[in-house]
Amino acid sequence: MTERDRLTALFHALGADADAPDWAESEIEEGLPQLARYRLLRTVWQDVDAWSTAAPRWVDAYRADGAAADAVDRALAAGLTPEDLGALAREVARETAFAVLHALADPADGSLPADVEARLPGWRLAELDAEGVPTGRHLDALHEDFAELEPKGTAG
């Protein structure tokens, strides 16, 4: 089995479907950590989607004992359904995830004077191999692929 075949199979296992060969090709030809990138973005989308797909369960849990129990009760009393609340929560989670991914690429948000922001540390995500050893490759500009990987059938 070639490296391309191995990577394509892993992308298929993660759900890349028809795009799996392209992701594998990009990793091989460009030397980018595309498998790590895809895996991270897939995980983020799973968490974002859970706000809508699991809405009845989390709405019940919040009503029973949650920080937003009163707000959830008021929303339901006003006629919103758990599915409505799930759609709203998913959108908030999507916007938040995008903002965090964007901040990883560009932490300067203009909320501080430029001379202060210029002296502050930044951050990055590093790829690790299967044994947990850093590969030396970094996941950059994750926000650029975030919308592209939104699960089909769950958008807005």
C-alpha positions in Angstrom: 0.0 0.0 0.0 1.4 3.4 -1.0 1.5 6.4 1.3 -1.2 8.0 -0.9 -3.4 4.9 -0.5 -2.8 4.9 3.3 -3.7 8.6 3.7 -6.7 8.3 1.3 -8.1 5.4 3.4 -7.6 7.4 6.6 -9.4 10.4 5.1 -12.2 8.1 4.0 -12.4 6.7 7.6 -12.8 10.3 8.8 -15.6 11.0 6.4 -13.9 13.0 3.7 -15.6 10.8 1.0 -15.0 12.1 -2.5 -12.5 14.7 -1.3 -10.3 12.1 0.4 -7.9 11.7 -2.5 -7.5 15.5 -2.8 -6.7 15.9 0.9 -4.2 13.0 0.7 -2.6 14.5 -2.4 -2.3 17.9 -0.7 -0.5 16.3 2.3 1.9 14.4 0.1 2.6 17.1 -2.6 2.6 20.2 -0.3 3.9 18.6 2.9 1.0 20.0 4.8 -0.5 18.3 7.9 -3.8 17.8 6.1 -4.8 14.7 8.0 -4.3 16.5 11.4 -6.1 19.5 10.0 -9.1 17.5 8.7 -9.3 15.5 12.0 -9.3 18.7 14.1 -11.9 20.4 12.0 -14.1 17.3 11.9 -14.0 17.1 15.7 -14.9 20.8 16.0 -17.9 20.3 13.7 -19.0 17.2 15.7 -19.1 19.4 18.8 -20.9 22.2 17.0 -23.5 19.9 15.5 -24.2 18.2 18.8 -26.0 21.4 19.9 -28.7 20.8 17.3 -28.7 17.0 17.0 -28.8 16.5 20.8 -31.1 19.4 21.5 -33.9 17.5 23.2 -31.4 15.9 25.6 -29.5 19.0 26.5 -32.7 21.1 26.8 -34.1 18.6 29.3 -30.8 18.6 31.2 -30.6 22.4 31.3 -34.2 22.5 32.6 -33.4 20.0 35.3 -30.1 21.6 36.5 -28.4 24.1 34.3 -27.0 27.5 34.5 -29.5 28.7 31.9 -32.5 26.7 33.2 -34.6 29.9 33.6 -33.8 31.1 30.1 -34.6 27.7 28.6 -37.9 27.6 30.5 -38.8 31.1 29.3 -37.9 30.2 25.7 -40.0 27.1 25.8 -42.9 29.0 27.4 -42.6 31.5 24.6 -43.2 28.8 22.0 -39.7 27.8 21.0 -39.1 24.1 20.6 -36.1 22.2 21.6 -35.2 22.0 17.9 -35.4 25.9 17.7 -33.1 26.2 20.7 -30.8 23.6 19.1 -30.6 25.6 15.9 -29.8 28.7 17.8 -27.2 27.0 20.0 -25.6 25.4 17.0 -25.3 28.8 15.3 -23.7 30.4 18.4 -21.3 27.4 18.7 -20.4 27.7 14.9 -19.7 31.4 15.3 -17.6 30.8 18.4 -15.6 28.0 16.9 -14.8 30.1 13.8 -13.7 33.0 16.0 -11.4 30.8 18.0 -9.9 29.2 14.9 -9.4 32.7 13.4 -7.8 33.9 16.6 -5.3 31.1 16.4 -4.2 32.5 13.0 -4.3 36.1 14.1 -4.5 36.8 17.8 -4.3 40.6 17.5 -8.0 41.6 17.6 -7.5 45.4 18.0 -8.8 45.4 21.5 -5.5 46.6 22.9 -3.1 49.3 21.7 -0.9 48.1 18.8 2.3 48.5 20.8 0.9 46.1 23.5 -0.4 43.6 21.0 3.0 43.6 19.3 4.7 42.4 22.5 2.2 39.7 23.4 2.8 36.0 22.7 0.9 34.1 20.1 0.1 30.4 19.8 -0.1 27.6 17.3 -1.3 24.0 17.1 1.3 21.4 16.4 0.8 18.1 14.8 1.8 15.0 16.7 2.4 11.5 15.3 0.4 8.5 16.5 2.9 8.1 19.4 2.5 11.7 20.5 5.8 13.0 19.2 5.8 16.4 17.5 6.3 16.2 13.8 7.5 19.8 13.4 4.4 20.7 11.3 1.8 23.2 12.4 -1.8 23.6 11.6 -2.3 27.1 10.3 -5.3 29.2 9.2 -7.8 26.6 10.3 -10.6 29.0 9.9 -10.1 29.1 6.2 -11.4 25.5 5.8 -13.9 25.5 8.6 -17.0 26.5 6.5 -16.0 24.1 3.7 -16.1 21.1 6.1 -19.5 21.9 7.5 -21.4 18.6 7.6 -23.9 18.5 4.7 -27.5 18.7 5.7 -26.9 20.5 8.9 -26.1 24.0 7.7 -28.2 26.9 8.9 
